[in-house]
């Protein structure tokens, strides 16, 4: 699942092991600089651009996984000429 792919990225950026799907990025010590690092790491590793604002709106792995899944679906639709 997307959550399993995202969790190690979050753990690396935050320097914390065992982050849960509903743990809040900012409650775990994340700040705006780490947020930029996180979305950059996600873009680099998954090829998916998650807007920085999306992390502030939904600061959990579960919320980010939904964004990544939606971006993947949109990219697939574009590739097939559906959009």
PDB file of N, CA, C and O in Angstrom:
ATOM      1  N   UNK A   1       0.832  -1.195   0.000  1.00  0.00           N
ATOM      2  CA  UNK A   1       0.000   0.000   0.000  1.00  0.00           C
ATOM      3  C   UNK A   1       0.872   1.253   0.000  1.00  0.00           C
ATOM      4  O   UNK A   1       2.063   1.194   0.306  1.00  0.00           O
ATOM      5  N   UNK A   2       0.271   2.367  -0.341  1.00  0.00           N
ATOM      6  CA  UNK A   2       0.998   3.640  -0.353  1.00  0.00           C
ATOM      7  C   UNK A   2       1.520   3.973   1.043  1.00  0.00           C
ATOM      8  O   UNK A   2       2.607   4.533   1.184  1.00  0.00           O
ATOM      9  N   UNK A   3       0.753   3.631   2.067  1.00  0.00           N
ATOM     10  CA  UNK A   3       1.179   3.941   3.434  1.00  0.00           C
ATOM     11  C   UNK A   3       2.493   3.238   3.774  1.00  0.00           C
ATOM     12  O   UNK A   3       3.364   3.820   4.421  1.00  0.00           O
ATOM     13  N   UNK A   4       2.631   2.006   3.345  1.00  0.00           N
ATOM     14  CA  UNK A   4       3.870   1.249   3.622  1.00  0.00           C
ATOM     15  C   UNK A   4       5.064   1.828   2.884  1.00  0.00           C
ATOM     16  O   UNK A   4       6.197   1.731   3.357  1.00  0.00           O
ATOM     17  N   UNK A   5       4.821   2.420   1.748  1.00  0.00           N
ATOM     18  CA  UNK A   5       5.889   3.066   0.984  1.00  0.00           C
ATOM     19  C   UNK A   5       6.252   4.411   1.614  1.00  0.00           C
ATOM     20  O   UNK A   5       7.424   4.785   1.656  1.00  0.00           O
ATOM     21  N   UNK A   6       5.252   5.126   2.100  1.00  0.00           N
ATOM     22  CA  UNK A   6       5.478   6.450   2.667  1.00  0.00           C
ATOM     23  C   UNK A   6       6.106   6.406   4.063  1.00  0.00           C
ATOM     24  O   UNK A   6       6.913   7.269   4.406  1.00  0.00           O
ATOM     25  N   UNK A   7       5.745   5.419   4.858  1.00  0.00           N
ATOM     26  CA  UNK A   7       6.210   5.375   6.254  1.00  0.00           C
ATOM     27  C   UNK A   7       7.728   5.477   6.388  1.00  0.00           C
ATOM     28  O   UNK A   7       8.198   6.266   7.207  1.00  0.00           O
ATOM     29  N   UNK A   8       8.517   4.720   5.625  1.00  0.00           N
ATOM     30  CA  UNK A   8       9.971   4.851   5.771  1.00  0.00           C
ATOM     31  C   UNK A   8      10.499   6.227   5.371  1.00  0.00           C
ATOM     32  O   UNK A   8      11.501   6.687   5.918  1.00  0.00           O
ATOM     33  N   UNK A   9       9.841   6.878   4.436  1.00  0.00           N
ATOM     34  CA  UNK A   9      10.252   8.229   4.039  1.00  0.00           C
ATOM     35  C   UNK A   9      10.011   9.181   5.202  1.00  0.00           C
ATOM     36  O   UNK A   9      10.877   9.986   5.542  1.00  0.00           O
ATOM     37  N   UNK A  10       8.838   9.088   5.808  1.00  0.00           N
ATOM     38  CA  UNK A  10       8.525   9.922   6.976  1.00  0.00           C
ATOM     39  C   UNK A  10       9.529   9.657   8.095  1.00  0.00           C
ATOM     40  O   UNK A  10      10.038  10.591   8.715  1.00  0.00           O
ATOM     41  N   UNK A  11       9.809   8.376   8.349  1.00  0.00           N
ATOM     42  CA  UNK A  11      10.725   8.021   9.432  1.00  0.00           C
ATOM     43  C   UNK A  11      12.117   8.589   9.182  1.00  0.00           C
ATOM     44  O   UNK A  11      12.778   9.062  10.106  1.00  0.00           O
ATOM     45  N   UNK A  12      12.551   8.539   7.945  1.00  0.00           N
ATOM     46  CA  UNK A  12      13.869   9.080   7.603  1.00  0.00           C
ATOM     47  C   UNK A  12      13.916  10.597   7.790  1.00  0.00           C
ATOM     48  O   UNK A  12      14.859  11.124   8.379  1.00  0.00           O
ATOM     49  N   UNK A  13      12.908  11.286   7.293  1.00  0.00           N
ATOM     50  CA  UNK A  13      12.886  12.747   7.386  1.00  0.00           C
ATOM     51  C   UNK A  13      12.795  13.202   8.848  1.00  0.00           C
ATOM     52  O   UNK A  13      13.467  14.152   9.250  1.00  0.00           O
ATOM     53  N   UNK A  14      11.966  12.523   9.630  1.00  0.00           N
ATOM     54  CA  UNK A  14      11.770  12.923  11.025  1.00  0.00           C
ATOM     55  C   UNK A  14      12.797  12.312  11.982  1.00  0.00           C
ATOM     56  O   UNK A  14      12.940  12.769  13.116  1.00  0.00           O
ATOM     57  N   UNK A  15      13.514  11.277  11.522  1.00  0.00           N
ATOM     58  CA  UNK A  15      14.483  10.618  12.386  1.00  0.00           C
ATOM     59  C   UNK A  15      13.831   9.822  13.506  1.00  0.00           C
ATOM     60  O   UNK A  15      14.374   9.717  14.606  1.00  0.00           O
ATOM     61  N   UNK A  16      12.653   9.258  13.213  1.00  0.00           N
ATOM     62  CA  UNK A  16      11.872   8.501  14.200  1.00  0.00           C
ATOM     63  C   UNK A  16      11.469   7.168  13.579  1.00  0.00           C
ATOM     64  O   UNK A  16      11.074   7.114  12.414  1.00  0.00           O
ATOM     65  N   UNK A  17      11.569   6.104  14.352  1.00  0.00           N
ATOM     66  CA  UNK A  17      11.099   4.793  13.891  1.00  0.00           C
ATOM     67  C   UNK A  17       9.681   4.534  14.391  1.00  0.00           C
ATOM     68  O   UNK A  17       9.262   5.058  15.424  1.00  0.00           O
ATOM     69  N   UNK A  18       8.962   3.724  13.643  1.00  0.00           N
ATOM     70  CA  UNK A  18       7.651   3.265  14.081  1.00  0.00           C
ATOM     71  C   UNK A  18       6.538   4.297  14.017  1.00  0.00           C
ATOM     72  O   UNK A  18       5.655   4.303  14.876  1.00  0.00           O
ATOM     73  N   UNK A  19       6.561   5.159  13.030  1.00  0.00           N
ATOM     74  CA  UNK A  19       5.497   6.152  12.880  1.00  0.00           C
ATOM     75  C   UNK A  19       4.234   5.449  12.394  1.00  0.00           C
ATOM     76  O   UNK A  19       4.277   4.659  11.451  1.00  0.00           O
ATOM     77  N   UNK A  20       3.119   5.741  13.040  1.00  0.00           N
ATOM     78  CA  UNK A  20       1.837   5.156  12.670  1.00  0.00           C
ATOM     79  C   UNK A  20       1.134   5.954  11.594  1.00  0.00           C
ATOM     80  O   UNK A  20       1.466   7.112  11.341  1.00  0.00           O
ATOM     81  N   UNK A  21       0.174   5.330  10.974  1.00  0.00           N
ATOM     82  CA  UNK A  21      -0.541   5.935   9.852  1.00  0.00           C
ATOM     83  C   UNK A  21      -1.296   7.198  10.234  1.00  0.00           C
ATOM     84  O   UNK A  21      -1.528   8.060   9.386  1.00  0.00           O
ATOM     85  N   UNK A  22      -1.683   7.320  11.501  1.00  0.00           N
ATOM     86  CA  UNK A  22      -2.462   8.481  11.946  1.00  0.00           C
ATOM     87  C   UNK A  22      -1.668   9.429  12.831  1.00  0.00           C
ATOM     88  O   UNK A  22      -2.238  10.353  13.410  1.00  0.00           O
ATOM     89  N   UNK A  23      -0.358   9.213  12.945  1.00  0.00           N
ATOM     90  CA  UNK A  23       0.477  10.127  13.724  1.00  0.00           C
ATOM     91  C   UNK A  23       0.633  11.443  12.968  1.00  0.00           C
ATOM     92  O   UNK A  23       0.838  11.455  11.754  1.00  0.00           O
ATOM     93  N   UNK A  24       0.532  12.534  13.694  1.00  0.00           N
ATOM     94  CA  UNK A  24       0.596  13.869  13.105  1.00  0.00           C
ATOM     95  C   UNK A  24       2.054  14.285  12.896  1.00  0.00           C
ATOM     96  O   UNK A  24       2.849  14.281  13.836  1.00  0.00           O
ATOM     97  N   UNK A  25       2.390  14.641  11.672  1.00  0.00           N
ATOM     98  CA  UNK A  25       3.738  15.055  11.299  1.00  0.00           C
ATOM     99  C   UNK A  25       4.271  16.149  12.225  1.00  0.00           C
ATOM    100  O   UNK A  25       5.423  16.093  12.655  1.00  0.00           O
ATOM    101  N   UNK A  26       3.456  17.116  12.523  1.00  0.00           N
ATOM    102  CA  UNK A  26       3.896  18.260  13.316  1.00  0.00           C
ATOM    103  C   UNK A  26       3.993  17.910  14.804  1.00  0.00           C
ATOM    104  O   UNK A  26       4.858  18.436  15.505  1.00  0.00           O
ATOM    105  N   UNK A  27       3.124  17.039  15.284  1.00  0.00           N
ATOM    106  CA  UNK A  27       3.218  16.566  16.664  1.00  0.00           C
ATOM    107  C   UNK A  27       4.480  15.738  16.882  1.00  0.00           C
ATOM    108  O   UNK A  27       4.984  15.645  18.002  1.00  0.00           O
ATOM    109  N   UNK A  28       4.982  15.142  15.818  1.00  0.00           N
ATOM    110  CA  UNK A  28       6.201  14.325  15.895  1.00  0.00           C
ATOM    111  C   UNK A  28       7.473  15.169  15.784  1.00  0.00           C
ATOM    112  O   UNK A  28       8.580  14.629  15.771  1.00  0.00           O
ATOM    113  N   UNK A  29       7.315  16.471  15.704  1.00  0.00           N
ATOM    114  CA  UNK A  29       8.478  17.351  15.631  1.00  0.00           C
ATOM    115  C   UNK A  29       8.717  17.954  14.260  1.00  0.00           C
ATOM    116  O   UNK A  29       9.689  18.684  14.061  1.00  0.00           O
ATOM    117  N   UNK A  30       7.841  17.657  13.318  1.00  0.00           N
ATOM    118  CA  UNK A  30       7.975  18.230  11.985  1.00  0.00           C
ATOM    119  C   UNK A  30       7.743  19.726  12.005  1.00  0.00           C
ATOM    120  O   UNK A  30       6.950  20.237  12.796  1.00  0.00           O
ATOM    121  N   UNK A  31       8.439  20.415  11.131  1.00  0.00           N
ATOM    122  CA  UNK A  31       8.264  21.858  10.971  1.00  0.00           C
ATOM    123  C   UNK A  31       8.237  22.160   9.484  1.00  0.00           C
ATOM    124  O   UNK A  31       8.259  21.245   8.662  1.00  0.00           O
ATOM    125  N   UNK A  32       8.190  23.429   9.137  1.00  0.00           N
ATOM    126  CA  UNK A  32       8.050  23.784   7.726  1.00  0.00           C
ATOM    127  C   UNK A  32       9.258  23.339   6.898  1.00  0.00           C
ATOM    128  O   UNK A  32       9.097  22.950   5.741  1.00  0.00           O
ATOM    129  N   UNK A  33      10.442  23.390   7.461  1.00  0.00           N
ATOM    130  CA  UNK A  33      11.634  22.962   6.716  1.00  0.00           C
ATOM    131  C   UNK A  33      11.591  21.454   6.476  1.00  0.00           C
ATOM    132  O   UNK A  33      11.873  20.991   5.370  1.00  0.00           O
ATOM    133  N   UNK A  34      11.239  20.691   7.510  1.00  0.00           N
ATOM    134  CA  UNK A  34      11.123  19.238   7.335  1.00  0.00           C
ATOM    135  C   UNK A  34       9.975  18.887   6.402  1.00  0.00           C
ATOM    136  O   UNK A  34      10.043  17.887   5.687  1.00  0.00           O
ATOM    137  N   UNK A  35       8.919  19.700   6.399  1.00  0.00           N
ATOM    138  CA  UNK A  35       7.795  19.463   5.490  1.00  0.00           C
ATOM    139  C   UNK A  35       8.255  19.572   4.036  1.00  0.00           C
ATOM    140  O   UNK A  35       7.873  18.756   3.196  1.00  0.00           O
ATOM    141  N   UNK A  36       9.069  20.575   3.747  1.00  0.00           N
ATOM    142  CA  UNK A  36       9.610  20.723   2.390  1.00  0.00           C
ATOM    143  C   UNK A  36      10.483  19.516   2.053  1.00  0.00           C
ATOM    144  O   UNK A  36      10.402  18.980   0.948  1.00  0.00           O
ATOM    145  N   UNK A  37      11.308  19.093   2.993  1.00  0.00           N
ATOM    146  CA  UNK A  37      12.158  17.922   2.765  1.00  0.00           C
ATOM    147  C   UNK A  37      11.313  16.678   2.504  1.00  0.00           C
ATOM    148  O   UNK A  37      11.659  15.855   1.657  1.00  0.00           O
ATOM    149  N   UNK A  38      10.204  16.543   3.236  1.00  0.00           N
ATOM    150  CA  UNK A  38       9.340  15.376   3.070  1.00  0.00           C
ATOM    151  C   UNK A  38       8.698  15.343   1.687  1.00  0.00           C
ATOM    152  O   UNK A  38       8.774  14.326   0.998  1.00  0.00           O
ATOM    153  N   UNK A  39       8.073  16.431   1.275  1.00  0.00           N
ATOM    154  CA  UNK A  39       7.407  16.411  -0.031  1.00  0.00           C
ATOM    155  C   UNK A  39       8.428  16.272  -1.161  1.00  0.00           C
ATOM    156  O   UNK A  39       8.119  15.699  -2.205  1.00  0.00           O
ATOM    157  N   UNK A  40       9.636  16.789  -0.963  1.00  0.00           N
ATOM    158  CA  UNK A  40      10.698  16.619  -1.953  1.00  0.00           C
ATOM    159  C   UNK A  40      11.120  15.156  -2.031  1.00  0.00           C
ATOM    160  O   UNK A  40      11.307  14.618  -3.122  1.00  0.00           O
ATOM    161  N   UNK A  41      11.271  14.516  -0.876  1.00  0.00           N
ATOM    162  CA  UNK A  41      11.658  13.100  -0.846  1.00  0.00           C
ATOM    163  C   UNK A  41      10.582  12.225  -1.476  1.00  0.00           C
ATOM    164  O   UNK A  41      10.894  11.281  -2.201  1.00  0.00           O
ATOM    165  N   UNK A  42       9.320  12.535  -1.204  1.00  0.00           N
ATOM    166  CA  UNK A  42       8.213  11.777  -1.802  1.00  0.00           C
ATOM    167  C   UNK A  42       8.235  11.951  -3.323  1.00  0.00           C
ATOM    168  O   UNK A  42       8.072  10.978  -4.059  1.00  0.00           O
ATOM    169  N   UNK A  43       8.434  13.168  -3.788  1.00  0.00           N
ATOM    170  CA  UNK A  43       8.479  13.425  -5.229  1.00  0.00           C
ATOM    171  C   UNK A  43       9.632  12.668  -5.876  1.00  0.00           C
ATOM    172  O   UNK A  43       9.473  12.078  -6.945  1.00  0.00           O
ATOM    173  N   UNK A  44      10.776  12.686  -5.236  1.00  0.00           N
ATOM    174  CA  UNK A  44      11.966  12.043  -5.797  1.00  0.00           C
ATOM    175  C   UNK A  44      11.793  10.526  -5.846  1.00  0.00           C
ATOM    176  O   UNK A  44      12.120   9.899  -6.854  1.00  0.00           O
ATOM    177  N   UNK A  45      11.290   9.942  -4.785  1.00  0.00           N
ATOM    178  CA  UNK A  45      11.203   8.477  -4.697  1.00  0.00           C
ATOM    179  C   UNK A  45       9.992   7.887  -5.390  1.00  0.00           C
ATOM    180  O   UNK A  45      10.055   6.790  -5.945  1.00  0.00           O
ATOM    181  N   UNK A  46       8.881   8.624  -5.355  1.00  0.00           N
ATOM    182  CA  UNK A  46       7.644   8.072  -5.921  1.00  0.00           C
ATOM    183  C   UNK A  46       7.254   8.722  -7.235  1.00  0.00           C
ATOM    184  O   UNK A  46       6.348   8.246  -7.919  1.00  0.00           O
ATOM    185  N   UNK A  47       7.931   9.807  -7.595  1.00  0.00           N
ATOM    186  CA  UNK A  47       7.573  10.517  -8.817  1.00  0.00           C
ATOM    187  C   UNK A  47       6.210  11.165  -8.721  1.00  0.00           C
ATOM    188  O   UNK A  47       5.525  11.343  -9.728  1.00  0.00           O
ATOM    189  N   UNK A  48       5.816  11.519  -7.506  1.00  0.00           N
ATOM    190  CA  UNK A  48       4.489  12.069  -7.264  1.00  0.00           C
ATOM    191  C   UNK A  48       4.628  13.409  -6.556  1.00  0.00           C
ATOM    192  O   UNK A  48       5.246  13.497  -5.495  1.00  0.00           O
ATOM    193  N   UNK A  49       4.059  14.438  -7.141  1.00  0.00           N
ATOM    194  CA  UNK A  49       4.119  15.759  -6.533  1.00  0.00           C
ATOM    195  C   UNK A  49       2.946  15.941  -5.578  1.00  0.00           C
ATOM    196  O   UNK A  49       1.795  16.051  -6.001  1.00  0.00           O
ATOM    197  N   UNK A  50       3.252  15.970  -4.294  1.00  0.00           N
ATOM    198  CA  UNK A  50       2.245  16.250  -3.278  1.00  0.00           C
ATOM    199  C   UNK A  50       2.430  17.706  -2.875  1.00  0.00           C
ATOM    200  O   UNK A  50       3.507  18.078  -2.410  1.00  0.00           O
ATOM    201  N   UNK A  51       1.410  18.535  -3.040  1.00  0.00           N
ATOM    202  CA  UNK A  51       1.556  19.939  -2.667  1.00  0.00           C
ATOM    203  C   UNK A  51       1.888  20.081  -1.186  1.00  0.00           C
ATOM    204  O   UNK A  51       1.353  19.359  -0.345  1.00  0.00           O
ATOM    205  N   UNK A  52       2.760  21.003  -0.884  1.00  0.00           N
ATOM    206  CA  UNK A  52       3.137  21.256   0.503  1.00  0.00           C
ATOM    207  C   UNK A  52       1.902  21.559   1.351  1.00  0.00           C
ATOM    208  O   UNK A  52       1.801  21.111   2.493  1.00  0.00           O
ATOM    209  N   UNK A  53       0.978  22.310   0.794  1.00  0.00           N
ATOM    210  CA  UNK A  53      -0.247  22.652   1.523  1.00  0.00           C
ATOM    211  C   UNK A  53      -1.033  21.405   1.923  1.00  0.00           C
ATOM    212  O   UNK A  53      -1.729  21.416   2.939  1.00  0.00           O
ATOM    213  N   UNK A  54      -0.930  20.336   1.142  1.00  0.00           N
ATOM    214  CA  UNK A  54      -1.649  19.100   1.460  1.00  0.00           C
ATOM    215  C   UNK A  54      -1.153  18.501   2.768  1.00  0.00           C
ATOM    216  O   UNK A  54      -1.935  17.915   3.516  1.00  0.00           O
ATOM    217  N   UNK A  55       0.133  18.640   3.048  1.00  0.00           N
ATOM    218  CA  UNK A  55       0.679  18.131   4.305  1.00  0.00           C
ATOM    219  C   UNK A  55       0.129  18.922   5.488  1.00  0.00           C
ATOM    220  O   UNK A  55      -0.153  18.352   6.542  1.00  0.00           O
ATOM    221  N   UNK A  56      -0.020  20.218   5.316  1.00  0.00           N
ATOM    222  CA  UNK A  56      -0.585  21.033   6.389  1.00  0.00           C
ATOM    223  C   UNK A  56      -2.074  20.727   6.584  1.00  0.00           C
ATOM    224  O   UNK A  56      -2.573  20.778   7.708  1.00  0.00           O
ATOM    225  N   UNK A  57      -2.780  20.412   5.504  1.00  0.00           N
ATOM    226  CA  UNK A  57      -4.200  20.079   5.587  1.00  0.00           C
ATOM    227  C   UNK A  57      -4.437  18.697   6.183  1.00  0.00           C
ATOM    228  O   UNK A  57      -5.402  18.489   6.918  1.00  0.00           O
ATOM    229  N   UNK A  58      -3.559  17.757   5.866  1.00  0.00           N
ATOM    230  CA  UNK A  58      -3.689  16.387   6.348  1.00  0.00           C
ATOM    231  C   UNK A  58      -2.324  15.841   6.715  1.00  0.00           C
ATOM    232  O   UNK A  58      -1.693  15.157   5.909  1.00  0.00           O
ATOM    233  N   UNK A  59      -1.857  16.135   7.931  1.00  0.00           N
ATOM    234  CA  UNK A  59      -0.475  15.829   8.299  1.00  0.00           C
ATOM    235  C   UNK A  59      -0.236  14.406   8.802  1.00  0.00           C
ATOM    236  O   UNK A  59       0.499  14.200   9.768  1.00  0.00           O
ATOM    237  N   UNK A  60      -0.858  13.428   8.147  1.00  0.00           N
ATOM    238  CA  UNK A  60      -0.653  12.026   8.525  1.00  0.00           C
ATOM    239  C   UNK A  60      -0.242  11.219   7.298  1.00  0.00           C
ATOM    240  O   UNK A  60      -0.442  11.637   6.157  1.00  0.00           O
ATOM    241  N   UNK A  61       0.333  10.060   7.564  1.00  0.00           N
ATOM    242  CA  UNK A  61       0.690   9.164   6.463  1.00  0.00           C
ATOM    243  C   UNK A  61      -0.574   8.741   5.712  1.00  0.00           C
ATOM    244  O   UNK A  61      -0.576   8.665   4.483  1.00  0.00           O
ATOM    245  N   UNK A  62      -1.642   8.466   6.454  1.00  0.00           N
ATOM    246  CA  UNK A  62      -2.895   8.046   5.818  1.00  0.00           C
ATOM    247  C   UNK A  62      -3.399   9.110   4.842  1.00  0.00           C
ATOM    248  O   UNK A  62      -3.810   8.785   3.728  1.00  0.00           O
ATOM    249  N   UNK A  63      -3.369  10.369   5.253  1.00  0.00           N
ATOM    250  CA  UNK A  63      -3.837  11.455   4.383  1.00  0.00           C
ATOM    251  C   UNK A  63      -2.935  11.618   3.172  1.00  0.00           C
ATOM    252  O   UNK A  63      -3.415  11.832   2.059  1.00  0.00           O
ATOM    253  N   UNK A  64      -1.624  11.518   3.386  1.00  0.00           N
ATOM    254  CA  UNK A  64      -0.699  11.654   2.266  1.00  0.00           C
ATOM    255  C   UNK A  64      -0.867  10.488   1.289  1.00  0.00           C
ATOM    256  O   UNK A  64      -0.764  10.675   0.077  1.00  0.00           O
ATOM    257  N   UNK A  65      -1.123   9.300   1.806  1.00  0.00           N
ATOM    258  CA  UNK A  65      -1.328   8.136   0.933  1.00  0.00           C
ATOM    259  C   UNK A  65      -2.523   8.355   0.017  1.00  0.00           C
ATOM    260  O   UNK A  65      -2.492   7.959  -1.148  1.00  0.00           O
ATOM    261  N   UNK A  66      -3.569   8.979   0.528  1.00  0.00           N
ATOM    262  CA  UNK A  66      -4.734   9.288  -0.310  1.00  0.00           C
ATOM    263  C   UNK A  66      -4.354  10.259  -1.420  1.00  0.00           C
ATOM    264  O   UNK A  66      -4.791  10.101  -2.560  1.00  0.00           O
ATOM    265  N   UNK A  67      -3.541  11.264  -1.094  1.00  0.00           N
ATOM    266  CA  UNK A  67      -3.083  12.237  -2.097  1.00  0.00           C
ATOM    267  C   UNK A  67      -2.232  11.558  -3.164  1.00  0.00           C
ATOM    268  O   UNK A  67      -2.395  11.812  -4.357  1.00  0.00           O
ATOM    269  N   UNK A  68      -1.325  10.695  -2.721  1.00  0.00           N
ATOM    270  CA  UNK A  68      -0.451   9.991  -3.666  1.00  0.00           C
ATOM    271  C   UNK A  68      -1.290   9.078  -4.554  1.00  0.00           C
ATOM    272  O   UNK A  68      -1.072   9.014  -5.764  1.00  0.00           O
ATOM    273  N   UNK A  69      -2.238   8.380  -3.961  1.00  0.00           N
ATOM    274  CA  UNK A  69      -3.118   7.511  -4.747  1.00  0.00           C
ATOM    275  C   UNK A  69      -3.924   8.283  -5.761  1.00  0.00           C
ATOM    276  O   UNK A  69      -4.079   7.840  -6.899  1.00  0.00           O
ATOM    277  N   UNK A  70      -4.443   9.438  -5.365  1.00  0.00           N
ATOM    278  CA  UNK A  70      -5.215  10.276  -6.286  1.00  0.00           C
ATOM    279  C   UNK A  70      -4.336  10.810  -7.406  1.00  0.00           C
ATOM    280  O   UNK A  70      -4.767  10.879  -8.557  1.00  0.00           O
ATOM    281  N   UNK A  71      -3.111  11.187  -7.078  1.00  0.00           N
ATOM    282  CA  UNK A  71      -2.186  11.692  -8.098  1.00  0.00           C
ATOM    283  C   UNK A  71      -1.837  10.582  -9.085  1.00  0.00           C
ATOM    284  O   UNK A  71      -1.757  10.818 -10.290  1.00  0.00           O
ATOM    285  N   UNK A  72      -1.630   9.369  -8.566  1.00  0.00           N
ATOM    286  CA  UNK A  72      -1.329   8.234  -9.446  1.00  0.00           C
ATOM    287  C   UNK A  72      -2.498   7.949 -10.382  1.00  0.00           C
ATOM    288  O   UNK A  72      -2.301   7.683 -11.567  1.00  0.00           O
ATOM    289  N   UNK A  73      -3.712   8.005  -9.845  1.00  0.00           N
ATOM    290  CA  UNK A  73      -4.901   7.752 -10.668  1.00  0.00           C
ATOM    291  C   UNK A  73      -5.042   8.815 -11.744  1.00  0.00           C
ATOM    292  O   UNK A  73      -5.366   8.500 -12.889  1.00  0.00           O
ATOM    293  N   UNK A  74      -4.804  10.065 -11.389  1.00  0.00           N
ATOM    294  CA  UNK A  74      -4.897  11.148 -12.367  1.00  0.00           C
ATOM    295  C   UNK A  74      -3.837  11.000 -13.446  1.00  0.00           C
ATOM    296  O   UNK A  74      -4.104  11.238 -14.624  1.00  0.00           O
ATOM    297  N   UNK A  75      -2.637  10.609 -13.043  1.00  0.00           N
ATOM    298  CA  UNK A  75      -1.559  10.407 -14.023  1.00  0.00           C
ATOM    299  C   UNK A  75      -1.913   9.265 -14.969  1.00  0.00           C
ATOM    300  O   UNK A  75      -1.660   9.347 -16.171  1.00  0.00           O
ATOM    301  N   UNK A  76      -2.495   8.207 -14.430  1.00  0.00           N
ATOM    302  CA  UNK A  76      -2.907   7.087 -15.272  1.00  0.00           C
ATOM    303  C   UNK A  76      -3.974   7.492 -16.264  1.00  0.00           C
ATOM    304  O   UNK A  76      -3.937   7.082 -17.424  1.00  0.00           O
ATOM    305  N   UNK A  77      -4.922   8.292 -15.816  1.00  0.00           N
ATOM    306  CA  UNK A  77      -5.992   8.773 -16.696  1.00  0.00           C
ATOM    307  C   UNK A  77      -5.411   9.659 -17.786  1.00  0.00           C
ATOM    308  O   UNK A  77      -5.826   9.561 -18.941  1.00  0.00           O
ATOM    309  N   UNK A  78      -4.457  10.523 -17.447  1.00  0.00           N
ATOM    310  CA  UNK A  78      -3.821  11.382 -18.442  1.00  0.00           C
ATOM    311  C   UNK A  78      -3.077  10.537 -19.468  1.00  0.00           C
ATOM    312  O   UNK A  78      -3.137  10.799 -20.669  1.00  0.00           O
ATOM    313  N   UNK A  79      -2.375   9.519 -18.975  1.00  0.00           N
ATOM    314  CA  UNK A  79      -1.607   8.655 -19.879  1.00  0.00           C
ATOM    315  C   UNK A  79      -2.511   7.938 -20.871  1.00  0.00           C
ATOM    316  O   UNK A  79      -2.097   7.637 -21.991  1.00  0.00           O
ATOM    317  N   UNK A  80      -3.746   7.666 -20.461  1.00  0.00           N
ATOM    318  CA  UNK A  80      -4.681   6.959 -21.344  1.00  0.00           C
ATOM    319  C   UNK A  80      -5.588   7.915 -22.090  1.00  0.00           C
ATOM    320  O   UNK A  80      -6.516   7.488 -22.777  1.00  0.00           O
ATOM    321  N   UNK A  81      -5.326   9.207 -21.960  1.00  0.00           N
ATOM    322  CA  UNK A  81      -6.107  10.201 -22.691  1.00  0.00           C
ATOM    323  C   UNK A  81      -7.490  10.436 -22.146  1.00  0.00           C
ATOM    324  O   UNK A  81      -8.354  10.947 -22.858  1.00  0.00           O
ATOM    325  N   UNK A  82      -7.726  10.072 -20.882  1.00  0.00           N
ATOM    326  CA  UNK A  82      -9.050  10.233 -20.302  1.00  0.00           C
ATOM    327  C   UNK A  82      -9.283  11.636 -19.773  1.00  0.00           C
ATOM    328  O   UNK A  82     -10.431  12.034 -19.577  1.00  0.00           O
ATOM    329  N   UNK A  83      -8.226  12.390 -19.539  1.00  0.00           N
ATOM    330  CA  UNK A  83      -8.390  13.768 -19.041  1.00  0.00           C
ATOM    331  C   UNK A  83      -8.054  14.755 -20.117  1.00  0.00           C
ATOM    332  O   UNK A  83      -8.130  15.963 -19.892  1.00  0.00           O
TER     333      UNK A  83
END
